[in-house]
């Protein structure tokens, strides 16, 4: 009997006991119609070949292990960033269960979101009644200051019109006429989660700035010296936004973070559940029209929002998930240029410390080959940092990256001798990446949790940076932007490298001459 | 008034009634009226729990329920490991359900096994406009090229498929023919169908009936039958549950010819109609196919519960009662063999857990099945409810719950939070969406869908883990830190 009350074996060890091993073997041999071992081996080897890669890259219809999610997830991400706001997803309820689970698994935090619970009858007759009842229930139960409405693919396929539906709901008394219900159509079959973020951001700004869907006068812009900041869809939003606030405060800049979800996904355990915490105040969203400029930290997350803001007369600045020295320099210089405030001594010192750290450590990274995948801006930012470290990115892949993104990344690569030989893969998935890692191996892989399968299959150590991270805890509490954030990224990369070296040198009397304690 | 203070059953019932009235006050009148039917208190001797179930959720409230796709792909089909399950439609559904249910399996992923992969048709706008049938056909061709060792394919429909009128049955049939009778199963589990995951289970079962059983009729068995052949039905092998169950059945002398669907294979599905008895763990998700096998093939089925020694003993004897003395003796032998382990586990953990109160809110069988395991540890379940039960589940629940237990069907986030706040249980067992809400409130929590990344919990080996985990959750030092010493 393998189990033991004194030392309880859980799944890690229980199923390695002889009783279970024998049971598995019997099941496989007698009932599973298992593929013969030699055939399995032959196919496994074949999947590592150039020939397989060609077939893999020739596929046009099938997607395997994509590194992207759907628009409505991004919609929820953006919506929870506003003061006492509940995201309301018009469509079937199962989707919302998925978004809530997905965020909870990444942030280890509750995520509040409701749906209009559309079923077959709504599919036939439309979801208007669901919207009318749903808004009334949400308003009464959860006492929000704002309900941000987005859609699922179901509502989009049947063509429900949010503007008209919300108007009708208000007429029917679901919520008061003046209550804020911004909306955005976010079909899951267009773009990805970053598109959903963009649509909801634009929807919220339009709501406040352009007359609340015809129920209020449009706001007139009176320019001031404040700066707006948009983070984009970002798995490190908790750590990053706090870091950004610190940077702004260090420079004495007046600023508004639009969609600040750093507190709602980092509430304390103190005996109270806070459904709402922090968030951008609604009056600040309205006042953000007057800002001098808006900085977007992620160009490809704000492809519609930024141009919309520009039409109001603000200057807009688009960055690409700035990680590293030059990218942070640029970010800070833009703030300084826009506000006329000098970059603080504190930040200047931090810069020096980051450069110091790179000087101390880059020898271990120099010339190492990397593959990166994730959202378009994240890939760009990480690639830029790797080039600064003297590393060589080899494959850069974004399932939700387009041609424009690929060209932009290529330009970055062309700007550095370390970018030579690196290829960019827009629209490809992690099964493509698997082929790449077999046919053109690299030393390290950077990406989200799903990369652990690639790590296992190809033996390429995974450095977990991206979204979602399910199997490691609390990374999202650390920034990856700015000099401090870059320091974190640097440390994560170095940890992976040193662990890898240790793993490869720890065989006693064989390779342990390099099992060093000083590095 | 908390449970601890409630003196008698009558007090508890009165408190529950008051509590229900209180939560209903938050709703608009129409909604309150609808929700009232789903909240109640179990009365001893009543044939069910007195709540309505399997009715549409109310729009705009935080229901914990999922959809038909989650029931079919996430629960029933997904764990069949040597098939490729296409999440047919936009990218999201497949992404969110990707490897998230911990259905353990053994196999070479990506080569002959595909359980922790996400295959999707990643619908784009043009697929919605022009239909996705051609794309589906192309996908099946590409799968055949890139994953030649797959033993079958299922097409798990997401919402748009039914709405735009795609004919996935025709594509599946044509492709099956083209690939020499390969098993290709269209499953109409669009998320908007039905009121919860539950319809997805039913649809998935029907698909197995129509596209696996009917198709494989007349195929010769891969093995010689014995009088002791059984199939495990409705165990998804969360954290290895089906394995710690299977080992007991085999030890008592039975031969498990199929496992559904955790660590399952298409060969096992096809073999099941040759079993002598189907032993059914999750009644809700697989009673349909068990009934079908009973009607069509004359195979009896028997429900069992492998949580905690009391229920395991009862179940082993119940299963054995369908067989001869050899198996009955086998059951007694197994019970006797594991009794010292169970005694040791209970001796160790019961003193730490005695008298602790638990509130549950889970899915298909656990709101009732785990109650016995808690009782074995001296704990008491004071409130329970189901995400997607039907009335027959609530009937079955009466055998488990005590008089005065608070019952909440399709509980909303708001109600659940209020109930826990007032009743102040020592432990809440529910899912990931609820976990952090209650932990913030300082209430110990275990995920009772996924065993909180632990497990198995089934069988004797699993009970030791269950007991340890409950102790760990309740007695973790962290809960004493939730309130700052200077906070009132």
Interface residues (C-beta under 8 A of the other chain):
Chain A: X1 X2 X3 X4 X5 X6 X8 X9 X10 X11 X14 X15 X19 X20 X23 X24 X27 X28 X30 X31 X32 X33 X34 X35 X39 X40 X43 X44 X47 X52 X55 X56 X59 X60 X61 X62 X63 X64 X65 X66 X68 X69 X70 X71 X72 X73 X88 X91 X92 X93 X94 X95 X97 X98 X99 X100 X101 X102 X104 X105 X108 X109 X110 X111 X112 X113 X114 X115 X116 X117 X118 X119 X120 X122 X123 X130 X131 X133 X134 X135 X136 X137 X138 X139 X140 X141 X142 X152 X153 X154 X157 X158 X187 X188 X189 X190 X192 X267 X268 X269 X270 X271 X272 X273 X274 X431 X434 X450 X453 X457
Chain B: X26 X27 X28 X30 X31 X56 X57 X58 X59 X60 X61 X62 X63 X64 X65 X66 X67 X68 X69 X70 X82 X89 X90 X91 X92 X93 X95 X96 X97 X98 X100 X104 X106 X108 X109 X110 X111 X112 X116 X117 X118 X119 X120 X121 X122 X123 X124 X125 X127 X128 X135 X136 X138 X139 X141 X142 X143 X145 X146 X148 X149 X151 X158 X159 X160 X162 X163 X164 X191 X192 X193 X194 X195 X197 X222 X223 X239 X240 X243 X244 X246 X247 X250 X256 X257 X258 X259 X263 X265 X266 X267 X268 X271 X337 X338 X341 X344 X345 X347 X348 X412 X413 X414 X417 X431 X432 X433 X434 X435 X436 X437 X438 X439 X440 X441 X442 X454 X455 X456 X460 X461 X464 X465 X467 X468 X478 X482 X483 X484 X487
